[in-house]
């Protein structure tokens, strides 16, 4: 009897002896979150040194806190992360990284402007030196004229002229070198300032685009170089034949057309997914007809270039939910991909 009790208690003893992560311990975040956290800290440090961009840094910190909170919330007691939450976590991390990159670019621009001001001050000093050298040249010319008029060539005056001439030649060489350095530095700083402005414009445009995609409705899935909006298929097509767009589908097509025209650097990929039952209306051929219906509507109403709209009926090949969630797997994915 005692032996049986020991066997019954062994699973419980093994469970209690297993290592459990303390609630105070930080989890091992994925690489994209670690990268975003590092960039936010760099932006915070730069902003602190300059005493500005406080609001922008606060926004970046809020995004990374949201990412951390969402990640921790979806960790199981075994420490395994729920993959369904990854699009949301990655979205917050990407927004934090974008906001931090804007702060760093603006801070870099301020540092470059300070450096350029210093170089301009140096250029002013060089110009002042040039004036001194020109004055020496005028002095030599005046002395030569006086000697020629008087007809006297005294040894001391000749020696003075020789020394002044030698000094002027050396000064001219130094002046030419300084001019070249100032010109090169000014050109380099001008190019860096122009590149920084272009980077800031690109980052602001990317940030605005992400915000616009968020207004399209549906579930957002952010990739490294694309943004995807996922809609329930039942809201896009009219049942039961799925051969016409529902009112929500018409509105979705119009919003996507407007966004692509505003951001022509992106092209559109539409993927229509099925579930498998009934087979004939859910296979690749059936979902491909639905995808082409969306493409034709975009081309007709938006007059988009054919190369900018790519569609495919996936059928049942790529489910994202268990078999019990039929309508979740029946979906339309609209992806914006950078050209």
LINBEL-V969501 format. One record per residue. N is the residue number from 0. SS is DSSP state (a for helix, b for strand, c for the rest). Layout:
n;ss
N;SS
N;SS
This chain:
n;ss
0;c
1;a
2;a
3;a
4;a
5;a
6;a
7;a
8;a
9;a
10;a
11;a
12;a
13;a
14;a
15;a
16;a
17;c
18;c
19;c
20;c
21;c
22;c
23;c
24;c
25;c
26;c
27;c
28;c
29;c
30;a
31;a
32;a
33;a
34;a
35;a
36;a
37;a
38;a
39;a
40;a
41;a
42;a
43;a
44;a
45;a
46;a
47;a
48;a
49;a
50;c
51;c
52;c
53;a
54;a
55;a
56;a
57;a
58;a
59;a
60;a
61;a
62;a
63;a
64;a
65;a
66;a
67;a
68;a
69;a
70;a
71;a
72;a
73;c
74;b
75;c
76;c
77;c
78;c
79;c
80;b
81;c
82;a
83;a
84;a
85;a
86;a
87;a
88;a
89;a
90;a
91;a
92;a
93;a
94;a
95;a
96;a
97;a
98;a
99;a
100;a
101;a
102;a
103;a
104;a
105;a
106;a
107;a
108;a
109;a
110;a
111;a
112;a
113;a
114;a
115;a
116;a
117;a
118;a
119;a
120;a
121;a
122;a
123;a
124;a
125;a
126;a
127;a
128;a
129;a
130;a
131;a
132;a
133;a
134;a
135;a
136;a
137;a
138;a
139;a
140;a
141;a
142;a
143;a
144;a
145;a
146;a
147;a
148;a
149;a
150;c
151;c
152;c
153;c
154;a
155;a
156;a
157;a
158;a
159;a
160;a
161;a
162;a
163;a
164;a
165;a
166;a
167;a
168;a
169;a
170;a
171;a
172;a
173;a
174;a
175;a
176;a
177;a
178;a
179;a
180;a
181;a
182;a
183;a
184;a
185;a
186;a
187;a
188;a
189;a
190;a
191;a
192;a
193;a
194;a
195;a
196;a
197;a
198;a
199;a
200;a
201;a
202;a
203;a
204;a
205;a
206;a
207;a
208;a
209;a
210;a
211;a
212;a
213;a
214;c
215;c
216;c
217;c
218;b
219;b
220;b
221;b
222;c
223;c
224;c
225;b
226;b
227;b
228;b
229;b
230;b
231;b
232;a
233;a
234;a
235;a
236;b
237;c
238;c
239;c
240;c
241;c
242;c
243;c
244;b
245;c
246;a
247;a
248;a
249;a
250;a
251;a
252;a
253;a
254;a
255;a
256;a
257;a
258;a
259;a
260;a
261;a
262;c
263;c
264;c
265;b
266;b
267;b
268;b
269;b
270;b
271;b
272;b
273;c
274;c
275;c
276;c
277;c
278;a
279;a
280;a
281;c
282;c
283;a
284;a
285;a
286;a
287;a
288;a
289;a
290;a
291;a
292;a
293;a
294;a
295;a
296;a
297;a
298;a
299;a
300;a
301;a
302;c
303;c
304;c
305;a
306;a
307;a
308;b
309;b
310;b
311;b
312;b
313;b
314;b
315;c
316;c
317;c
318;c
319;c
320;c
321;c
322;c
323;c
324;c
325;a
326;a
327;a
328;a
329;c
330;b
331;b
332;b
333;b
334;b
335;b
336;b
337;b
338;c
